[in-house]
Every structure is written in structure tokens, then in C-alpha cells.
Amino acid sequence: MNNFDVSFILDSLPYLLKGLQFSLILTAVAFSCGIALGTILALLVHLRVPVLGLIAKTYVALIRSIPLIMVLFWFFFLVPLFLGWLSGASRPVPVGATWTAFITFALFEAAYYCEIIRVGLRAVPKGQFEAAAALSLNPCATYLHVILPQVFRATVPIILTQTIILFQDTSLVYVLSLTDLLGAASKLAQISGRLTEFYLTIALIYLVICFGASQLVWRLRKKTKLQ
Amino acid sequence: MFELLSQPAPDGGTYGKWLLSGLTWTMALAIAGWAIAFAVGVAIGTGRCLSGRTIPAICRVYVEIFRNIPLLVQMFLWYFVLPELLPPNLGDWLKQLAPPWGNFLPAVLCLGLYTASRVAEQVRAGIEALPPGQKEAAIALGLHPRHVQYYVIVPQALRLLIPSLTSEVMGIYKNTSVALTIGVMELTAQARQISEMTFQTFPAFAAVTITYLVLALIVWAGMTWLEHHLAAPTSTACDPRPVFLPPVKEENR
């Protein structure tokens, strides 16, 4: 290996950080939309809502059996068609890679969060439902104020671990040529020919972020276990 | 919808053949990767539970490194960076490997060692879930520390683990698609190639997606069968009948 050149990395640090910013925004958006949608899906399955429950179940099973890259390609191709059909246009409406990434990650992660929340829902003791019914809470209030808060508290460590995986998975937007942390590094690496330096640097950045985050989750898990 | 698959492709075959070749590479990646992941993962996971400091610490560092770097970045490290870091003649040999193998070898190593870190965590969880009496009883019987692990702890932990290993097997076969970024022509790469050649994106993607679904179903069915087949006689979670002993017949008594 020719000598490791740090100056390249230092010069391009702002660009890499901009990429990292995109990765983090994508993670945050996919996390919030995914949790919201995942909770709805989980409730549909849990309450055995006719038709919709079955659709939710099929959706989750389907998404969880195909690779994320394949899902990204599907949405990159399908969303324009769908929007074209929705707006009545005769031609597909191009949405661009950035929007594809946001929509895909939100919908994809929803399936994974749904599984976590569904298992959490099943673990809530029956007495909680009965107590809520005895207090004559309506079903909406029961879930909103009694059941879901307990589910979230119990599943927080698993949800956060899944979110760390989500953050790692955002690197796959590379296949849509987006400039996330990895995309930024690979563009710079190809221009400068310094692949070793750039890929090792971002591997280190990912390692530090994910290791730090997983240590925090581990502490949280220990804390919640004691109570 | 799938007439596309019987249409002739530019290389003389049909697009269906391209798909099959993609399937072969996906399966090869998944199977070879899993063999590495299972062997290394069980070793590292057991290592983390040994007494002493050095071996558990080394195993922990392995797990943290391989688990906390995205698979795609690891793929690039194996493909682009490793040949540069190796001694020149070995690096050049890696770079000059004949086309499919030059991409396949880094992809398999990457997938295998990445999944190994995840398997190791499951194995550790399984070993920690075993009642401590198992280890104590084995030691009390005078088994060598190595035999305690080999005959008592690991076989029990692995049985407990089959459900979580199922999700890792599902994970590795899905992760094979990441290998397309370093040029392995597996299923997803073939889907994209066929759709680019013919502009028939929908049938190409649909055919590949269905193939993935069938693979998922096979993995799931296989692992469920394994779970029942290997269930420990004492485990009540599965079929309570003892599996390893033939049923005792009345006249034998």
C-alpha cells in the first residue's frame, strides 16, 4: 500500500459530513414515519381488522422476505407509475432518487417496526385490557393511554437496535447514486483514486457512531431491566 | 406476463437462463457465506462465554467491528481496500483472479464474516440462557473444560437457538443482493440487467421477487423442520416426544 494520505481526508471532510447529514436525516425520517406506520399496521394485525388486517400481514411478510436493494429498485420504478396513475397523467411522474429513498425507507422500516410492536402488543398482560374495560375506557383510549405506552416502554431497546440497523442500511442508497456518507466517500474516492483512505475513514465513522449508539442502548436495556 | 423469460437474450440464451444464473450465484453466496458464518459465529460466540479475559475480549472486538460497520462498506473494504493492504504479490493475485471469482471471493468472505458476528451474538445469548447447573454438572463429572463446551453447552445452546438462527439465514440470503455493488451477477443484478436490456421492468422485477419469496419459503420450511427434528428430548417448546430414542414398546419391557 502506498502511504496513507490524511490530507485528502481532511480537505474533503466538509463534503463527507454533508453526506453523513443526509444519512442521519434519512434515518430520522424513516424512523418517525416507520414507527407511525408500523404501529398502525401492528394494530390492524393485532385487532384482526377484517381485510385490512390481512393486507397488513401480507405486506409485512412480503417486505420482510425481499432484499432492501430489490425494494429500492421496485419503488424507484413503481412510485412514478403510481403517481402518474394517481394524477391521471398518461406518463409516469418522475420523483427522483432522493424522494424514492425517503419513501422506500419509511415503508420498508414500517414492516420491521410493525413486527416488533406486534410482539410487544402480544406481551401486554390480559389484565391491562380488562382493567381498561372496567374503567369503561373506549377502545381508542384503551390503546392510546394504556396499552401503547406500555408496549413502547417495553420495546424501546429493540426499536433502537433496529434503528441502528436502519442507519447502517441507509448506506444502500448508494445503488440510487445518492450522496449519503458512503456515496460522498465513493465519489471522492473515484475522483482522487484514494479508495483505501476514504473507505477506511467512513468505516471508522460508521463504527464509532453505531458502537456508541449500541452502548447507549445496552445501558438503557440494563436500566429498564432493573425496574 | 413472464413471456419475457423465454425471449432470446443477446448472448444466445434466454432471459430465463440469465435469471437462473443469477439464482445460482445467489444460492452459492448464501450457502458458502452461511458455512463461514456458522463456523466462525459458533466459535466466536462460545469464545465470548469462556472464562479468562483475553479470548472473550478478542471475540468481543470481532463482534463489535463486524456488527457496527454497514455491510456495503465492508463489501468495499474487502473488494477495494484489502488487496492494497496485503503484501503486493498476494494483493495482485486477488485483483487478477478470473472474473467471477475475483468478485465472488470477497463477497463470500464479507457476507460470511459479517453474518458470523450476528450468529456469535445469538450463540452467546443461547449459552447465557442455559441454566448454570449444566456447566456445573459437567465440571462435577470431571469433563475437560473443552469437552464441557463441546458436549454439553454448545449442543444445547444451538438447539435453543434455531428460531433466531432462522432469522439470520433469512438475513444472509437477503444480504446476498448487496454483492451486486461489487459486480457479482446475482438475482437482483440480473433483474436490473434484464430490465435495462428489454425495458420490461415489471416482469423482470416480478420474476426475481417471486424467486426471492420462494427462497424465503424454502428457508423457513427447512428451518422449521430442523427445529422439530433436533428438538431436545427435555424441551417442551416443540414436540414433547423424544426424538433420539425409539419409542419404547410394550413387549420390550
Boltz contact constraints between the chains, C-beta under 6 A:
constraints:
  - contact:
      token1: [A, 1]
      token2: [B, 84]
      max_distance: 6.0
  - contact:
      token1: [A, 1]
      token2: [B, 85]
      max_distance: 6.0
  - contact:
      token1: [A, 65]
      token2: [B, 213]
      max_distance: 6.0
  - contact:
      token1: [A, 65]
      token2: [B, 216]
      max_distance: 6.0
  - contact:
      token1: [A, 66]
      token2: [B, 209]
      max_distance: 6.0
  - contact:
      token1: [A, 66]
      token2: [B, 212]
      max_distance: 6.0
  - contact:
      token1: [A, 67]
      token2: [B, 174]
      max_distance: 6.0
  - contact:
      token1: [A, 67]
      token2: [B, 177]
      max_distance: 6.0
  - contact:
      token1: [A, 69]
      token2: [B, 177]
      max_distance: 6.0
  - contact:
      token1: [A, 69]
      token2: [B, 188]
      max_distance: 6.0
  - contact:
      token1: [A, 70]
      token2: [B, 188]
      max_distance: 6.0
  - contact:
      token1: [A, 74]
      token2: [B, 205]
      max_distance: 6.0
  - contact:
      token1: [A, 77]
      token2: [B, 201]
      max_distance: 6.0
  - contact:
      token1: [A, 168]
      token2: [B, 70]
      max_distance: 6.0
  - contact:
      token1: [A, 171]
      token2: [B, 70]
      max_distance: 6.0
  - contact:
      token1: [A, 171]
      token2: [B, 72]
      max_distance: 6.0
  - contact:
      token1: [A, 172]
      token2: [B, 72]
      max_distance: 6.0
  - contact:
      token1: [A, 182]
      token2: [B, 73]
      max_distance: 6.0
  - contact:
      token1: [A, 195]
      token2: [B, 80]
      max_distance: 6.0
  - contact:
      token1: [A, 196]
      token2: [B, 81]
      max_distance: 6.0
  - contact:
      token1: [A, 196]
      token2: [B, 84]
      max_distance: 6.0
  - contact:
      token1: [A, 199]
      token2: [B, 76]
      max_distance: 6.0
  - contact:
      token1: [A, 199]
      token2: [B, 77]
      max_distance: 6.0
  - contact:
      token1: [A, 199]
      token2: [B, 81]
      max_distance: 6.0
  - contact:
      token1: [A, 203]
      token2: [B, 69]
      max_distance: 6.0
  - contact:
      token1: [A, 203]
      token2: [B, 73]
      max_distance: 6.0
  - contact:
      token1: [A, 203]
      token2: [B, 77]
      max_distance: 6.0
  - contact:
      token1: [A, 206]
      token2: [B, 69]
      max_distance: 6.0
  - contact:
      token1: [A, 206]
      token2: [B, 70]
      max_distance: 6.0
  - contact:
      token1: [A, 207]
      token2: [B, 68]
      max_distance: 6.0
  - contact:
      token1: [A, 207]
      token2: [B, 69]
      max_distance: 6.0
  - contact:
      token1: [A, 210]
      token2: [B, 68]
      max_distance: 6.0
  - contact:
      token1: [A, 211]
      token2: [B, 64]
      max_distance: 6.0
  - contact:
      token1: [A, 211]
      token2: [B, 68]
      max_distance: 6.0
